[in-house]
Amino acid sequence: MDSLGGVKNGLLVIETDGGIEPVDVLKICGPAFTKLGLSVHRNEIRDAYASNIVQLYQQGWARACDTCLACPPWRYAVAERKHEELARELEILEQTSPDRKRQSKGTVDGA
């Protein structure tokens, strides 16, 4: 469930043999479930994004059925992932704000 989470998933796996696949957690769905037939030796990474399974994984949070969306653990996972994403964005904004840069140089407005 938290592998689908509440934000867009952007991960792919490159296997040791060069295979390009969606994340390992999807292997619980069955043998060869994640096998796309793609390899870094023959394909571009972007080719994986044309796969239905990769698209479903990446947008799983947006394409979940009503039963999943109504499940309390799913709602909690979605809310927590969104909170984490917002916290990261806020941290980046704080680090790049002009006031922060002035303070780090030892200048404070009005001093």
Backbone as CSV, one residue per row, in Angstrom:
resi,resn,N_x,N_y,N_z,CA_x,CA_y,CA_z,C_x,C_y,C_z
1,MET,0.822,-1.192,0.000,0.000,0.000,0.000,0.865,1.254,0.000
2,ASP,1.922,1.348,0.858,2.709,2.574,0.816,3.615,2.594,-0.403
3,SER,3.691,1.494,-1.144,4.410,1.527,-2.408,3.586,2.242,-3.466
4,LEU,2.280,2.286,-3.270,1.425,3.060,-4.171,1.262,4.467,-3.625
5,GLY,1.040,4.577,-2.334,1.083,5.853,-1.637,0.205,6.939,-2.190
6,GLY,0.493,8.164,-1.772,-0.351,9.291,-2.104,0.275,10.291,-3.041
7,VAL,1.409,9.952,-3.604,2.057,10.846,-4.544,2.471,10.053,-5.770
8,LYS,2.831,10.756,-6.824,3.273,10.059,-8.031,4.563,9.295,-7.735
9,ASN,4.586,8.050,-8.155,5.758,7.198,-7.974,6.639,7.314,-9.203
10,GLY,7.908,7.581,-9.016,8.782,7.791,-10.158,9.943,6.826,-10.251
11,LEU,9.833,5.664,-9.633,10.967,4.740,-9.607,10.860,3.654,-10.661
12,LEU,12.010,3.267,-11.159,12.156,2.070,-11.978,13.322,1.296,-11.386
13,VAL,13.401,0.017,-11.699,14.499,-0.826,-11.234,15.306,-1.264,-12.446
14,ILE,16.622,-1.181,-12.307,17.513,-1.765,-13.305,18.096,-3.010,-12.649
15,GLU,17.731,-4.162,-13.163,18.202,-5.428,-12.615,19.680,-5.636,-12.961
16,THR,20.318,-6.551,-12.269,21.748,-6.789,-12.493,22.038,-7.272,-13.913
17,ASP,21.044,-7.870,-14.576,21.244,-8.310,-15.960,20.916,-7.208,-16.963
18,GLY,20.551,-6.009,-16.461,20.225,-4.878,-17.330,18.745,-4.717,-17.586
19,GLY,17.932,-5.646,-17.055,16.489,-5.553,-17.255,15.910,-4.290,-16.621
20,ILE,14.990,-3.657,-17.331,14.296,-2.464,-16.830,12.910,-2.916,-16.383
21,GLU,12.578,-2.648,-15.123,11.318,-3.129,-14.554,10.723,-2.092,-13.603
22,PRO,9.406,-2.243,-13.331,8.842,-1.459,-12.232,9.394,-1.985,-10.907
23,VAL,9.071,-1.365,-9.825,9.655,-1.686,-8.517,9.425,-3.137,-8.094
24,ASP,10.356,-3.642,-7.280,10.351,-5.034,-6.834,9.100,-5.431,-6.070
25,VAL,8.484,-4.505,-5.344,7.326,-4.866,-4.527,6.204,-5.456,-5.388
26,LEU,6.180,-5.138,-6.670,5.141,-5.674,-7.553,5.367,-7.146,-7.903
27,LYS,6.526,-7.675,-7.559,6.807,-9.092,-7.836,5.898,-10.016,-7.034
28,ILE,5.281,-9.513,-5.966,4.348,-10.343,-5.201,3.114,-10.699,-6.013
29,CYS,2.900,-10.012,-7.121,1.737,-10.276,-7.975,1.881,-11.553,-8.796
30,GLY,3.084,-12.083,-8.876,3.264,-13.339,-9.584,4.562,-13.401,-10.352
31,PRO,4.924,-14.629,-10.764,6.167,-14.823,-11.517,6.162,-13.997,-12.808
32,ALA,7.249,-13.335,-13.064,7.446,-12.552,-14.293,6.502,-11.354,-14.409
33,PHE,5.789,-11.017,-13.348,4.839,-9.909,-13.402,5.521,-8.598,-13.783
34,THR,6.724,-8.403,-13.297,7.424,-7.145,-13.550,8.310,-7.187,-14.798
35,LYS,8.385,-8.333,-15.439,9.250,-8.467,-16.620,8.622,-7.733,-17.805
36,LEU,9.311,-6.730,-18.293,8.814,-5.926,-19.410,9.436,-6.338,-20.737
37,GLY,10.506,-7.144,-20.661,11.216,-7.497,-21.880,12.119,-6.360,-22.360
38,LEU,12.400,-5.421,-21.477,13.256,-4.290,-21.804,14.600,-4.445,-21.116
39,SER,15.634,-3.916,-21.743,16.979,-3.991,-21.187,17.737,-2.721,-21.547
40,VAL,18.602,-2.290,-20.632,19.426,-1.111,-20.908,20.369,-1.369,-22.085
41,HIS,20.556,-2.644,-22.438,21.436,-2.998,-23.557,20.753,-2.797,-24.914
42,ARG,19.408,-2.806,-24.910,18.654,-2.695,-26.168,17.676,-1.526,-26.206
43,ASN,17.317,-1.009,-25.035,16.250,-0.015,-24.965,16.700,1.248,-24.252
44,GLU,15.906,2.276,-24.411,16.068,3.512,-23.648,15.242,3.369,-22.370
45,ILE,15.648,4.034,-21.311,14.882,4.003,-20.055,13.456,4.483,-20.308
46,ARG,13.313,5.504,-21.114,11.977,6.069,-21.372,11.010,5.061,-21.990
47,ASP,11.533,3.999,-22.635,10.663,2.975,-23.220,9.791,2.306,-22.156
48,ALA,10.289,2.218,-20.935,9.527,1.570,-19.863,8.252,2.343,-19.538
49,TYR,8.267,3.642,-19.746,7.104,4.457,-19.398,5.912,4.226,-20.323
50,ALA,6.110,3.526,-21.434,5.006,3.174,-22.321,4.256,1.938,-21.820
51,SER,4.843,1.225,-20.872,4.244,0.000,-20.338,3.049,0.312,-19.445
52,ASN,1.977,-0.441,-19.605,0.785,-0.250,-18.762,1.096,-0.468,-17.289
53,ILE,1.923,-1.464,-16.983,2.229,-1.766,-15.579,3.008,-0.625,-14.938
54,VAL,3.930,-0.020,-15.678,4.686,1.115,-15.142,3.755,2.309,-14.958
55,GLN,2.901,2.555,-15.920,1.949,3.667,-15.800,1.014,3.460,-14.616
56,LEU,0.529,2.240,-14.447,-0.359,1.948,-13.323,0.352,2.156,-11.993
57,TYR,1.595,1.672,-11.894,2.358,1.867,-10.668,2.574,3.346,-10.392
58,GLN,2.993,4.080,-11.410,3.303,5.490,-11.200,2.077,6.309,-10.811
59,GLN,0.930,5.926,-11.304,-0.274,6.695,-11.028,-1.241,5.924,-10.140
60,GLY,-0.735,4.886,-9.462,-1.595,4.034,-8.653,-2.458,4.805,-7.670
61,TRP,-1.892,5.841,-7.085,-2.633,6.660,-6.124,-3.820,7.340,-6.781
62,ALA,-3.708,7.694,-8.042,-4.783,8.398,-8.740,-5.773,7.428,-9.375
63,ARG,-5.339,6.188,-9.581,-6.182,5.216,-10.277,-6.709,4.126,-9.348
64,ALA,-6.609,4.333,-8.055,-7.103,3.329,-7.107,-8.628,3.246,-7.182
65,CYS,-9.137,2.040,-6.967,-10.585,1.837,-7.010,-11.242,2.430,-5.754
66,ASP,-12.557,2.551,-5.767,-13.298,3.136,-4.640,-13.101,2.337,-3.356
67,THR,-12.989,1.006,-3.469,-12.779,0.171,-2.280,-11.457,0.523,-1.612
68,CYS,-10.399,0.662,-2.409,-9.089,1.031,-1.848,-9.130,2.429,-1.252
69,LEU,-9.759,3.339,-1.954,-9.816,4.720,-1.473,-10.596,4.848,-0.163
70,ALA,-11.547,3.932,0.072,-12.351,3.978,1.292,-11.656,3.317,2.483
71,CYS,-10.565,2.601,2.242,-9.869,1.869,3.289,-9.091,2.832,4.190
72,PRO,-9.315,2.785,5.525,-8.587,3.697,6.422,-7.069,3.624,6.303
73,PRO,-6.450,2.430,6.200,-4.988,2.429,6.046,-4.539,3.131,4.755
74,TRP,-5.295,2.984,3.682,-4.953,3.664,2.432,-5.025,5.174,2.632
75,ARG,-6.109,5.643,3.237,-6.261,7.094,3.463,-5.122,7.612,4.329
76,TYR,-4.724,6.846,5.332,-3.618,7.255,6.195,-2.321,7.332,5.401
77,ALA,-2.054,6.297,4.587,-0.823,6.276,3.787,-0.794,7.446,2.811
78,VAL,-1.921,7.731,2.190,-2.005,8.852,1.256,-1.743,10.162,1.981
79,ALA,-2.384,10.352,3.114,-2.206,11.592,3.870,-0.762,11.749,4.338
80,GLU,-0.165,10.675,4.812,1.215,10.755,5.293,2.186,11.065,4.160
81,ARG,2.012,10.424,3.015,2.905,10.697,1.877,2.750,12.132,1.411
82,LYS,1.518,12.648,1.376,1.314,14.040,0.969,1.962,14.984,1.972
83,HIS,1.849,14.669,3.265,2.476,15.495,4.303,3.994,15.518,4.114
84,GLU,4.592,14.356,3.876,6.040,14.278,3.681,6.470,15.081,2.459
85,GLU,5.691,14.989,1.385,6.023,15.734,0.163,5.943,17.239,0.419
86,LEU,4.912,17.678,1.106,4.773,19.106,1.418,5.889,19.588,2.332
87,ALA,6.276,18.765,3.296,7.369,19.136,4.205,8.673,19.298,3.436
88,ARG,8.937,18.404,2.477,10.152,18.520,1.661,10.119,19.793,0.820
89,GLU,8.969,20.101,0.236,8.842,21.310,-0.573,9.060,22.550,0.284
90,LEU,8.503,22.568,1.490,8.674,23.698,2.390,10.137,23.864,2.773
91,GLU,10.813,22.771,3.045,12.236,22.828,3.404,13.059,23.416,2.257
92,ILE,12.749,23.006,1.036,13.460,23.542,-0.132,13.187,25.034,-0.270
93,LEU,11.936,25.433,-0.100,11.599,26.858,-0.191,12.317,27.665,0.872
94,GLU,12.371,27.138,2.081,13.053,27.849,3.164,14.546,27.988,2.872
95,GLN,15.140,26.962,2.311,16.580,26.993,2.018,16.918,27.949,0.886
96,THR,15.968,28.185,-0.005,16.243,29.028,-1.159,15.659,30.427,-1.041
97,SER,15.017,30.739,0.088,14.415,32.065,0.238,15.493,33.131,0.364
98,PRO,15.239,34.339,-0.169,16.223,35.424,-0.066,16.561,35.773,1.383
99,ASP,15.585,35.755,2.297,15.845,36.059,3.706,16.829,35.064,4.297
100,ARG,16.674,33.817,3.968,17.570,32.773,4.481,18.997,33.003,3.992
101,LYS,19.127,33.392,2.722,20.462,33.631,2.174,21.128,34.817,2.870
102,ARG,20.355,35.880,3.139,20.919,37.043,3.833,21.361,36.676,5.235
103,GLN,20.550,35.878,5.938,20.886,35.482,7.305,22.145,34.624,7.321
104,SER,22.297,33.758,6.325,23.469,32.897,6.321,24.752,33.698,6.049
105,LYS,24.620,34.884,5.456,25.781,35.727,5.207,26.035,36.682,6.379
106,GLY,25.202,36.614,7.403,25.401,37.446,8.585,24.704,38.798,8.510
107,THR,23.853,38.998,7.508,23.110,40.256,7.427,21.676,40.034,7.824
108,VAL,21.146,40.960,8.542,19.748,40.887,8.956,19.114,42.208,8.563
109,ASP,17.901,42.136,8.019,17.209,43.371,7.629,17.106,44.330,8.807
110,GLY,17.380,45.596,8.569,17.227,46.634,9.585,18.413,46.743,10.520
111,ALA,19.436,45.924,10.349,20.600,45.988,11.267,21.728,46.748,10.619
